[in-house]
């Protein structure tokens, strides 16, 4: 038993015209955003919280670096003792 494909009513404009319209809208939005934002602008949330976030990341990076230096120096001392 085969079913016939559903026939859809013809729109006043074609699929290509709709896609062209959507693409041009997306490009215009992209152009307007790129002119108004810099890479360092806040994208969401509170603008005051970014300095706290950067300080937190910097702190964890410094902590990792210090612990990594200590670990590597001890590990080198253990391996060279043999």
mmCIF file as gemmi writes it, N, C-alpha and C atoms, coordinates in Angstrom:
data_model
loop_
_atom_site.group_PDB
_atom_site.id
_atom_site.type_symbol
_atom_site.label_atom_id
_atom_site.label_alt_id
_atom_site.label_comp_id
_atom_site.label_asym_id
_atom_site.label_entity_id
_atom_site.label_seq_id
_atom_site.pdbx_PDB_ins_code
_atom_site.Cartn_x
_atom_site.Cartn_y
_atom_site.Cartn_z
_atom_site.occupancy
_atom_site.B_iso_or_equiv
_atom_site.pdbx_formal_charge
_atom_site.auth_seq_id
_atom_site.auth_asym_id
_atom_site.pdbx_PDB_model_num
ATOM 1 N N . UNK Axp A 1 ? 0.845 -1.168 0 1 0 ? 1 A 1
ATOM 2 C CA . UNK Axp A 1 ? 0 0 0 1 0 ? 1 A 1
ATOM 3 C C . UNK Axp A 1 ? 0.896 1.239 0 1 0 ? 1 A 1
ATOM 4 N N . UNK Axp A 2 ? 0.853 2.033 -1.053 1 0 ? 2 A 1
ATOM 5 C CA . UNK Axp A 2 ? 1.671 3.221 -1.197 1 0 ? 2 A 1
ATOM 6 C C . UNK Axp A 2 ? 0.827 4.456 -0.962 1 0 ? 2 A 1
ATOM 7 N N . UNK Axp A 3 ? 1.425 5.4 -0.231 1 0 ? 3 A 1
ATOM 8 C CA . UNK Axp A 3 ? 0.73 6.659 0.004 1 0 ? 3 A 1
ATOM 9 C C . UNK Axp A 3 ? 1.262 7.71 -0.957 1 0 ? 3 A 1
ATOM 10 N N . UNK Axp A 4 ? 0.382 8.579 -1.384 1 0 ? 4 A 1
ATOM 11 C CA . UNK Axp A 4 ? 0.804 9.675 -2.235 1 0 ? 4 A 1
ATOM 12 C C . UNK Axp A 4 ? 1.496 10.729 -1.386 1 0 ? 4 A 1
ATOM 13 N N . UNK Axp A 5 ? 2.522 11.392 -1.949 1 0 ? 5 A 1
ATOM 14 C CA . UNK Axp A 5 ? 3.155 12.467 -1.18 1 0 ? 5 A 1
ATOM 15 C C . UNK Axp A 5 ? 2.18 13.607 -0.954 1 0 ? 5 A 1
ATOM 16 N N . UNK Axp A 6 ? 2.308 14.228 0.19 1 0 ? 6 A 1
ATOM 17 C CA . UNK Axp A 6 ? 1.419 15.335 0.534 1 0 ? 6 A 1
ATOM 18 C C . UNK Axp A 6 ? 1.725 16.532 -0.352 1 0 ? 6 A 1
ATOM 19 N N . UNK Axp A 7 ? 0.711 17.125 -0.885 1 0 ? 7 A 1
ATOM 20 C CA . UNK Axp A 7 ? 0.882 18.307 -1.714 1 0 ? 7 A 1
ATOM 21 C C . UNK Axp A 7 ? 0.713 19.54 -0.828 1 0 ? 7 A 1
ATOM 22 N N . UNK Axp A 8 ? 1.71 20.414 -0.851 1 0 ? 8 A 1
ATOM 23 C CA . UNK Axp A 8 ? 1.647 21.634 -0.072 1 0 ? 8 A 1
ATOM 24 C C . UNK Axp A 8 ? 1.261 22.793 -0.986 1 0 ? 8 A 1
ATOM 25 N N . UNK Axp A 9 ? 0.512 23.732 -0.463 1 0 ? 9 A 1
ATOM 26 C CA . UNK Axp A 9 ? 0.141 24.872 -1.305 1 0 ? 9 A 1
ATOM 27 C C . UNK Axp A 9 ? 1.369 25.696 -1.657 1 0 ? 9 A 1
ATOM 28 N N . UNK Axp A 10 ? 1.357 26.27 -2.845 1 0 ? 10 A 1
ATOM 29 C CA . UNK Axp A 10 ? 2.484 27.067 -3.31 1 0 ? 10 A 1
ATOM 30 C C . UNK Axp A 10 ? 2.475 28.436 -2.63 1 0 ? 10 A 1
ATOM 31 N N . UNK Axp A 11 ? 3.626 28.786 -2.082 1 0 ? 11 A 1
ATOM 32 C CA . UNK Axp A 11 ? 3.755 30.095 -1.434 1 0 ? 11 A 1
ATOM 33 C C . UNK Axp A 11 ? 3.937 31.181 -2.48 1 0 ? 11 A 1
ATOM 34 N N . UNK Axp A 12 ? 3.804 32.425 -2.055 1 0 ? 12 A 1
ATOM 35 C CA . UNK Axp A 12 ? 3.95 33.539 -2.98 1 0 ? 12 A 1
ATOM 36 C C . UNK Axp A 12 ? 5.418 33.774 -3.338 1 0 ? 12 A 1
ATOM 37 N N . UNK Axp A 13 ? 6.349 33.238 -2.554 1 0 ? 13 A 1
ATOM 38 C CA . UNK Axp A 13 ? 7.766 33.358 -2.897 1 0 ? 13 A 1
ATOM 39 C C . UNK Axp A 13 ? 8.407 31.986 -2.758 1 0 ? 13 A 1
ATOM 40 N N . UNK Axp A 14 ? 9.521 31.811 -3.411 1 0 ? 14 A 1
ATOM 41 C CA . UNK Axp A 14 ? 10.155 30.498 -3.444 1 0 ? 14 A 1
ATOM 42 C C . UNK Axp A 14 ? 11.059 30.297 -2.238 1 0 ? 14 A 1
ATOM 43 N N . UNK Axp A 15 ? 11.518 29.08 -2.101 1 0 ? 15 A 1
ATOM 44 C CA . UNK Axp A 15 ? 12.434 28.71 -1.032 1 0 ? 15 A 1
ATOM 45 C C . UNK Axp A 15 ? 13.74 29.487 -1.166 1 0 ? 15 A 1
ATOM 46 N N . UNK Axp A 16 ? 14.224 29.658 -2.388 1 0 ? 16 A 1
ATOM 47 C CA . UNK Axp A 16 ? 15.475 30.385 -2.61 1 0 ? 16 A 1
ATOM 48 C C . UNK Axp A 16 ? 15.364 31.837 -2.151 1 0 ? 16 A 1
ATOM 49 N N . UNK Axp A 17 ? 14.247 32.461 -2.412 1 0 ? 17 A 1
ATOM 50 C CA . UNK Axp A 17 ? 14.061 33.841 -1.985 1 0 ? 17 A 1
ATOM 51 C C . UNK Axp A 17 ? 14.036 33.945 -0.469 1 0 ? 17 A 1
ATOM 52 N N . UNK Axp A 18 ? 13.407 32.963 0.172 1 0 ? 18 A 1
ATOM 53 C CA . UNK Axp A 18 ? 13.35 32.961 1.638 1 0 ? 18 A 1
ATOM 54 C C . UNK Axp A 18 ? 14.749 32.77 2.225 1 0 ? 18 A 1
ATOM 55 N N . UNK Axp A 19 ? 15.523 31.84 1.661 1 0 ? 19 A 1
ATOM 56 C CA . UNK Axp A 19 ? 16.874 31.597 2.15 1 0 ? 19 A 1
ATOM 57 C C . UNK Axp A 19 ? 17.76 32.823 1.927 1 0 ? 19 A 1
ATOM 58 N N . UNK Axp A 20 ? 17.632 33.454 0.769 1 0 ? 20 A 1
ATOM 59 C CA . UNK Axp A 20 ? 18.411 34.668 0.501 1 0 ? 20 A 1
ATOM 60 C C . UNK Axp A 20 ? 18.083 35.757 1.519 1 0 ? 20 A 1
ATOM 61 N N . UNK Axp A 21 ? 16.815 35.869 1.859 1 0 ? 21 A 1
ATOM 62 C CA . UNK Axp A 21 ? 16.396 36.862 2.83 1 0 ? 21 A 1
ATOM 63 C C . UNK Axp A 21 ? 16.985 36.555 4.213 1 0 ? 21 A 1
ATOM 64 N N . UNK Axp A 22 ? 16.935 35.286 4.627 1 0 ? 22 A 1
ATOM 65 C CA . UNK Axp A 22 ? 17.478 34.903 5.933 1 0 ? 22 A 1
ATOM 66 C C . UNK Axp A 22 ? 18.992 35.101 5.983 1 0 ? 22 A 1
ATOM 67 N N . UNK Axp A 23 ? 19.669 34.767 4.89 1 0 ? 23 A 1
ATOM 68 C CA . UNK Axp A 23 ? 21.124 34.924 4.851 1 0 ? 23 A 1
ATOM 69 C C . UNK Axp A 23 ? 21.498 36.396 4.925 1 0 ? 23 A 1
ATOM 70 N N . UNK Axp A 24 ? 20.797 37.243 4.195 1 0 ? 24 A 1
ATOM 71 C CA . UNK Axp A 24 ? 21.117 38.67 4.227 1 0 ? 24 A 1
ATOM 72 C C . UNK Axp A 24 ? 20.83 39.27 5.605 1 0 ? 24 A 1
ATOM 73 N N . UNK Axp A 25 ? 19.778 38.803 6.273 1 0 ? 25 A 1
ATOM 74 C CA . UNK Axp A 25 ? 19.491 39.287 7.625 1 0 ? 25 A 1
ATOM 75 C C . UNK Axp A 25 ? 20.6 38.877 8.589 1 0 ? 25 A 1
ATOM 76 N N . UNK Axp A 26 ? 21.055 37.632 8.475 1 0 ? 26 A 1
ATOM 77 C CA . UNK Axp A 26 ? 22.122 37.153 9.36 1 0 ? 26 A 1
ATOM 78 C C . UNK Axp A 26 ? 23.411 37.919 9.111 1 0 ? 26 A 1
ATOM 79 N N . UNK Axp A 27 ? 23.72 38.182 7.857 1 0 ? 27 A 1
ATOM 80 C CA . UNK Axp A 27 ? 24.941 38.936 7.547 1 0 ? 27 A 1
ATOM 81 C C . UNK Axp A 27 ? 24.87 40.355 8.082 1 0 ? 27 A 1
ATOM 82 N N . UNK Axp A 28 ? 23.705 40.99 7.969 1 0 ? 28 A 1
ATOM 83 C CA . UNK Axp A 28 ? 23.593 42.36 8.464 1 0 ? 28 A 1
ATOM 84 C C . UNK Axp A 28 ? 23.709 42.394 9.99 1 0 ? 28 A 1
ATOM 85 N N . UNK Axp A 29 ? 23.146 41.392 10.669 1 0 ? 29 A 1
ATOM 86 C CA . UNK Axp A 29 ? 23.294 41.321 12.122 1 0 ? 29 A 1
ATOM 87 C C . UNK Axp A 29 ? 24.75 41.099 12.507 1 0 ? 29 A 1
ATOM 88 N N . UNK Axp A 30 ? 25.423 40.24 11.754 1 0 ? 30 A 1
ATOM 89 C CA . UNK Axp A 30 ? 26.825 39.955 12.033 1 0 ? 30 A 1
ATOM 90 C C . UNK Axp A 30 ? 27.677 41.198 11.839 1 0 ? 30 A 1
ATOM 91 N N . UNK Axp A 31 ? 27.424 41.946 10.792 1 0 ? 31 A 1
ATOM 92 C CA . UNK Axp A 31 ? 28.194 43.162 10.534 1 0 ? 31 A 1
ATOM 93 C C . UNK Axp A 31 ? 27.97 44.199 11.628 1 0 ? 31 A 1
ATOM 94 N N . UNK Axp A 32 ? 26.722 44.351 12.068 1 0 ? 32 A 1
ATOM 95 C CA . UNK Axp A 32 ? 26.444 45.362 13.087 1 0 ? 32 A 1
ATOM 96 C C . UNK Axp A 32 ? 27.056 44.967 14.427 1 0 ? 32 A 1
ATOM 97 N N . UNK Axp A 33 ? 27.099 43.679 14.737 1 0 ? 33 A 1
ATOM 98 C CA . UNK Axp A 33 ? 27.706 43.236 15.995 1 0 ? 33 A 1
ATOM 99 C C . UNK Axp A 33 ? 29.213 43.414 15.972 1 0 ? 33 A 1
ATOM 100 N N . UNK Axp A 34 ? 29.831 43.112 14.838 1 0 ? 34 A 1
ATOM 101 C CA . UNK Axp A 34 ? 31.284 43.193 14.798 1 0 ? 34 A 1
ATOM 102 C C . UNK Axp A 34 ? 31.76 44.639 14.909 1 0 ? 34 A 1
ATOM 103 N N . UNK Axp A 35 ? 30.961 45.591 14.507 1 0 ? 35 A 1
ATOM 104 C CA . UNK Axp A 35 ? 31.359 46.996 14.601 1 0 ? 35 A 1
ATOM 105 C C . UNK Axp A 35 ? 31.204 47.525 16.02 1 0 ? 35 A 1
ATOM 106 N N . UNK Axp A 36 ? 30.259 46.998 16.78 1 0 ? 36 A 1
ATOM 107 C CA . UNK Axp A 36 ? 29.964 47.573 18.089 1 0 ? 36 A 1
ATOM 108 C C . UNK Axp A 36 ? 30.682 46.879 19.231 1 0 ? 36 A 1
ATOM 109 N N . UNK Axp A 37 ? 31.21 45.678 19.028 1 0 ? 37 A 1
ATOM 110 C CA . UNK Axp A 37 ? 31.845 44.937 20.106 1 0 ? 37 A 1
ATOM 111 C C . UNK Axp A 37 ? 33.327 44.751 19.867 1 0 ? 37 A 1
ATOM 112 N N . UNK Axp A 38 ? 34.074 44.804 20.916 1 0 ? 38 A 1
ATOM 113 C CA . UNK Axp A 38 ? 35.486 44.461 20.846 1 0 ? 38 A 1
ATOM 114 C C . UNK Axp A 38 ? 35.654 43.087 21.491 1 0 ? 38 A 1
ATOM 115 N N . UNK Axp A 39 ? 36.785 42.436 21.29 1 0 ? 39 A 1
ATOM 116 C CA . UNK Axp A 39 ? 36.984 41.106 21.878 1 0 ? 39 A 1
ATOM 117 C C . UNK Axp A 39 ? 36.974 41.116 23.401 1 0 ? 39 A 1
ATOM 118 N N . UNK Axp A 40 ? 37.176 42.289 24.019 1 0 ? 40 A 1
ATOM 119 C CA . UNK Axp A 40 ? 37.241 42.356 25.474 1 0 ? 40 A 1
ATOM 120 C C . UNK Axp A 40 ? 35.93 42.775 26.12 1 0 ? 40 A 1
ATOM 121 N N . UNK Axp A 41 ? 34.898 43.009 25.328 1 0 ? 41 A 1
ATOM 122 C CA . UNK Axp A 41 ? 33.604 43.397 25.881 1 0 ? 41 A 1
ATOM 123 C C . UNK Axp A 41 ? 32.946 42.222 26.581 1 0 ? 41 A 1
ATOM 124 N N . UNK Axp A 42 ? 32.121 42.54 27.554 1 0 ? 42 A 1
ATOM 125 C CA . UNK Axp A 42 ? 31.377 41.523 28.281 1 0 ? 42 A 1
ATOM 126 C C . UNK Axp A 42 ? 30.206 41.077 27.425 1 0 ? 42 A 1
ATOM 127 N N . UNK Axp A 43 ? 30.03 39.78 27.272 1 0 ? 43 A 1
ATOM 128 C CA . UNK Axp A 43 ? 28.942 39.273 26.439 1 0 ? 43 A 1
ATOM 129 C C . UNK Axp A 43 ? 27.683 39.01 27.233 1 0 ? 43 A 1
ATOM 130 N N . UNK Axp A 44 ? 27.801 38.784 28.498 1 0 ? 44 A 1
ATOM 131 C CA . UNK Axp A 44 ? 26.623 38.519 29.313 1 0 ? 44 A 1
ATOM 132 C C . UNK Axp A 44 ? 26.966 38.706 30.774 1 0 ? 44 A 1
ATOM 133 N N . UNK Axp A 45 ? 25.972 38.858 31.586 1 0 ? 45 A 1
ATOM 134 C CA . UNK Axp A 45 ? 26.219 39.023 33.001 1 0 ? 45 A 1
ATOM 135 C C . UNK Axp A 45 ? 26.523 40.46 33.366 1 0 ? 45 A 1
ATOM 136 N N . UNK Axp A 46 ? 27.114 40.604 34.511 1 0 ? 46 A 1
ATOM 137 C CA . UNK Axp A 46 ? 27.41 41.922 35.052 1 0 ? 46 A 1
ATOM 138 C C . UNK Axp A 46 ? 28.823 42.344 34.652 1 0 ? 46 A 1
ATOM 139 N N . UNK Axp A 47 ? 28.994 43.556 34.183 1 0 ? 47 A 1
ATOM 140 C CA . UNK Axp A 47 ? 30.306 44.041 33.743 1 0 ? 47 A 1
ATOM 141 C C . UNK Axp A 47 ? 31.298 44.107 34.895 1 0 ? 47 A 1
ATOM 142 N N . UNK Axp A 48 ? 30.838 44.308 36.123 1 0 ? 48 A 1
ATOM 143 C CA . UNK Axp A 48 ? 31.734 44.401 37.281 1 0 ? 48 A 1
ATOM 144 C C . UNK Axp A 48 ? 32.304 43.052 37.675 1 0 ? 48 A 1
ATOM 145 N N . UNK Axp A 49 ? 31.656 41.973 37.312 1 0 ? 49 A 1
ATOM 146 C CA . UNK Axp A 49 ? 32.107 40.65 37.724 1 0 ? 49 A 1
ATOM 147 C C . UNK Axp A 49 ? 33.277 40.154 36.886 1 0 ? 49 A 1
ATOM 148 N N . UNK Axp A 50 ? 33.602 40.807 35.777 1 0 ? 50 A 1
ATOM 149 C CA . UNK Axp A 50 ? 34.683 40.318 34.938 1 0 ? 50 A 1
ATOM 150 C C . UNK Axp A 50 ? 36.041 40.462 35.605 1 0 ? 50 A 1
ATOM 151 N N . UNK Axp A 51 ? 36.256 41.523 36.34 1 0 ? 51 A 1
ATOM 152 C CA . UNK Axp A 51 ? 37.553 41.682 37.006 1 0 ? 51 A 1
ATOM 153 C C . UNK Axp A 51 ? 37.727 40.613 38.085 1 0 ? 51 A 1
ATOM 154 N N . UNK Axp A 52 ? 36.66 40.275 38.771 1 0 ? 52 A 1
ATOM 155 C CA . UNK Axp A 52 ? 36.742 39.201 39.767 1 0 ? 52 A 1
ATOM 156 C C . UNK Axp A 52 ? 37.026 37.873 39.092 1 0 ? 52 A 1
ATOM 157 N N . UNK Axp A 53 ? 36.401 37.641 37.958 1 0 ? 53 A 1
ATOM 158 C CA . UNK Axp A 53 ? 36.633 36.399 37.237 1 0 ? 53 A 1
ATOM 159 C C . UNK Axp A 53 ? 38.058 36.303 36.727 1 0 ? 53 A 1
ATOM 160 N N . UNK Axp A 54 ? 38.578 37.418 36.226 1 0 ? 54 A 1
ATOM 161 C CA . UNK Axp A 54 ? 39.957 37.412 35.736 1 0 ? 54 A 1
ATOM 162 C C . UNK Axp A 54 ? 40.943 37.22 36.874 1 0 ? 54 A 1
ATOM 163 N N . UNK Axp A 55 ? 40.658 37.833 38.02 1 0 ? 55 A 1
ATOM 164 C CA . UNK Axp A 55 ? 41.526 37.656 39.179 1 0 ? 55 A 1
ATOM 165 C C . UNK Axp A 55 ? 41.519 36.2 39.641 1 0 ? 55 A 1
ATOM 166 N N . UNK Axp A 56 ? 40.364 35.583 39.605 1 0 ? 56 A 1
ATOM 167 C CA . UNK Axp A 56 ? 40.244 34.19 40.023 1 0 ? 56 A 1
ATOM 168 C C . UNK Axp A 56 ? 41.031 33.278 39.085 1 0 ? 56 A 1
ATOM 169 N N . UNK Axp A 57 ? 40.896 33.498 37.793 1 0 ? 57 A 1
ATOM 170 C CA . UNK Axp A 57 ? 41.633 32.691 36.823 1 0 ? 57 A 1
ATOM 171 C C . UNK Axp A 57 ? 43.132 32.921 36.986 1 0 ? 57 A 1
ATOM 172 N N . UNK Axp A 58 ? 43.534 34.164 37.158 1 0 ? 58 A 1
ATOM 173 C CA . UNK Axp A 58 ? 44.947 34.47 37.358 1 0 ? 58 A 1
ATOM 174 C C . UNK Axp A 58 ? 45.502 33.817 38.613 1 0 ? 58 A 1
ATOM 175 N N . UNK Axp A 59 ? 44.709 33.823 39.68 1 0 ? 59 A 1
ATOM 176 C CA . UNK Axp A 59 ? 45.132 33.187 40.925 1 0 ? 59 A 1
ATOM 177 C C . UNK Axp A 59 ? 45.333 31.691 40.727 1 0 ? 59 A 1
ATOM 178 N N . UNK Axp A 60 ? 44.377 31.029 40.09 1 0 ? 60 A 1
ATOM 179 C CA . UNK Axp A 60 ? 44.498 29.587 39.873 1 0 ? 60 A 1
ATOM 180 C C . UNK Axp A 60 ? 45.644 29.258 38.933 1 0 ? 60 A 1
ATOM 181 N N . UNK Axp A 61 ? 45.914 30.096 37.948 1 0 ? 61 A 1
ATOM 182 C CA . UNK Axp A 61 ? 47.05 29.864 37.069 1 0 ? 61 A 1
ATOM 183 C C . UNK Axp A 61 ? 48.357 29.985 37.842 1 0 ? 61 A 1
ATOM 184 N N . UNK Axp A 62 ? 48.474 31.02 38.673 1 0 ? 62 A 1
ATOM 185 C CA . UNK Axp A 62 ? 49.692 31.207 39.478 1 0 ? 62 A 1
ATOM 186 C C . UNK Axp A 62 ? 49.867 30.053 40.465 1 0 ? 62 A 1
ATOM 187 N N . UNK Axp A 63 ? 48.778 29.607 41.065 1 0 ? 63 A 1
ATOM 188 C CA . UNK Axp A 63 ? 48.847 28.474 41.997 1 0 ? 63 A 1
ATOM 189 C C . UNK Axp A 63 ? 49.309 27.219 41.273 1 0 ? 63 A 1
ATOM 190 N N . UNK Axp A 64 ? 48.751 26.949 40.109 1 0 ? 64 A 1
ATOM 191 C CA . UNK Axp A 64 ? 49.15 25.778 39.323 1 0 ? 64 A 1
ATOM 192 C C . UNK Axp A 64 ? 50.64 25.876 38.971 1 0 ? 64 A 1
ATOM 193 N N . UNK Axp A 65 ? 51.068 27.05 38.537 1 0 ? 65 A 1
ATOM 194 C CA . UNK Axp A 65 ? 52.469 27.221 38.13 1 0 ? 65 A 1
ATOM 195 C C . UNK Axp A 65 ? 53.41 26.964 39.305 1 0 ? 65 A 1
ATOM 196 N N . UNK Axp A 66 ? 53.085 27.534 40.463 1 0 ? 66 A 1
ATOM 197 C CA . UNK Axp A 66 ? 53.935 27.356 41.64 1 0 ? 66 A 1
ATOM 198 C C . UNK Axp A 66 ? 53.985 25.892 42.063 1 0 ? 66 A 1
ATOM 199 N N . UNK Axp A 67 ? 52.839 25.242 42.114 1 0 ? 67 A 1
ATOM 200 C CA . UNK Axp A 67 ? 52.815 23.827 42.494 1 0 ? 67 A 1
ATOM 201 C C . UNK Axp A 67 ? 53.516 22.961 41.456 1 0 ? 67 A 1
ATOM 202 N N . UNK Axp A 68 ? 53.425 23.325 40.199 1 0 ? 68 A 1
ATOM 203 C CA . UNK Axp A 68 ? 54.088 22.579 39.14 1 0 ? 68 A 1
ATOM 204 C C . UNK Axp A 68 ? 55.603 22.696 39.264 1 0 ? 68 A 1
ATOM 205 N N . UNK Axp A 69 ? 56.103 23.889 39.583 1 0 ? 69 A 1
ATOM 206 C CA . UNK Axp A 69 ? 57.542 24.083 39.768 1 0 ? 69 A 1
ATOM 207 C C . UNK Axp A 69 ? 58.034 23.258 40.952 1 0 ? 69 A 1
ATOM 208 N N . UNK Axp A 70 ? 57.294 23.284 42.047 1 0 ? 70 A 1
ATOM 209 C CA . UNK Axp A 70 ? 57.682 22.513 43.235 1 0 ? 70 A 1
ATOM 210 C C . UNK Axp A 70 ? 57.676 21.021 42.922 1 0 ? 70 A 1
ATOM 211 N N . UNK Axp A 71 ? 56.63 20.534 42.286 1 0 ? 71 A 1
ATOM 212 C CA . UNK Axp A 71 ? 56.532 19.11 41.959 1 0 ? 71 A 1
ATOM 213 C C . UNK Axp A 71 ? 57.676 18.694 41.039 1 0 ? 71 A 1
ATOM 214 N N . UNK Axp A 72 ? 57.941 19.478 40 1 0 ? 72 A 1
ATOM 215 C CA . UNK Axp A 72 ? 58.984 19.107 39.044 1 0 ? 72 A 1
ATOM 216 C C . UNK Axp A 72 ? 60.371 19.131 39.675 1 0 ? 72 A 1
ATOM 217 N N . UNK Axp A 73 ? 60.615 20.067 40.566 1 0 ? 73 A 1
ATOM 218 C CA . UNK Axp A 73 ? 61.936 20.106 41.212 1 0 ? 73 A 1
ATOM 219 C C . UNK Axp A 73 ? 62.117 18.906 42.138 1 0 ? 73 A 1
ATOM 220 N N . UNK Axp A 74 ? 61.093 18.514 42.861 1 0 ? 74 A 1
ATOM 221 C CA . UNK Axp A 74 ? 61.193 17.336 43.731 1 0 ? 74 A 1
ATOM 222 C C . UNK Axp A 74 ? 61.319 16.066 42.907 1 0 ? 74 A 1
ATOM 223 N N . UNK Axp A 75 ? 60.567 15.958 41.818 1 0 ? 75 A 1
ATOM 224 C CA . UNK Axp A 75 ? 60.597 14.775 40.978 1 0 ? 75 A 1
ATOM 225 C C . UNK Axp A 75 ? 61.973 14.636 40.333 1 0 ? 75 A 1
ATOM 226 N N . UNK Axp A 76 ? 62.569 15.751 39.912 1 0 ? 76 A 1
ATOM 227 C CA . UNK Axp A 76 ? 63.911 15.72 39.321 1 0 ? 76 A 1
ATOM 228 C C . UNK Axp A 76 ? 64.932 15.281 40.365 1 0 ? 76 A 1
ATOM 229 N N . UNK Axp A 77 ? 64.786 15.766 41.598 1 0 ? 77 A 1
ATOM 230 C CA . UNK Axp A 77 ? 65.71 15.388 42.665 1 0 ? 77 A 1
ATOM 231 C C . UNK Axp A 77 ? 65.604 13.9 42.965 1 0 ? 77 A 1
ATOM 232 N N . UNK Axp A 78 ? 64.445 13.336 42.921 1 0 ? 78 A 1
ATOM 233 C CA . UNK Axp A 78 ? 64.256 11.905 43.191 1 0 ? 78 A 1
ATOM 234 C C . UNK Axp A 78 ? 64.844 11.079 42.06 1 0 ? 78 A 1
ATOM 235 N N . UNK Axp A 79 ? 64.63 11.489 40.822 1 0 ? 79 A 1
ATOM 236 C CA . UNK Axp A 79 ? 65.106 10.708 39.68 1 0 ? 79 A 1
ATOM 237 C C . UNK Axp A 79 ? 66.616 10.805 39.502 1 0 ? 79 A 1
ATOM 238 N N . UNK Axp A 80 ? 67.229 11.907 39.864 1 0 ? 80 A 1
ATOM 239 C CA . UNK Axp A 80 ? 68.668 12.045 39.704 1 0 ? 80 A 1
ATOM 240 C C . UNK Axp A 80 ? 69.443 11.399 40.849 1 0 ? 80 A 1
ATOM 241 N N . UNK Axp A 81 ? 68.777 11.05 41.95 1 0 ? 81 A 1
ATOM 242 C CA . UNK Axp A 81 ? 69.447 10.427 43.092 1 0 ? 81 A 1
ATOM 243 C C . UNK Axp A 81 ? 69.832 8.982 42.811 1 0 ? 81 A 1
ATOM 244 N N . UNK Axp A 82 ? 69.22 8.363 41.851 1 0 ? 82 A 1
ATOM 245 C CA . UNK Axp A 82 ? 69.49 6.935 41.574 1 0 ? 82 A 1
ATOM 246 C C . UNK Axp A 82 ? 70.734 6.785 40.848 1 0 ? 82 A 1
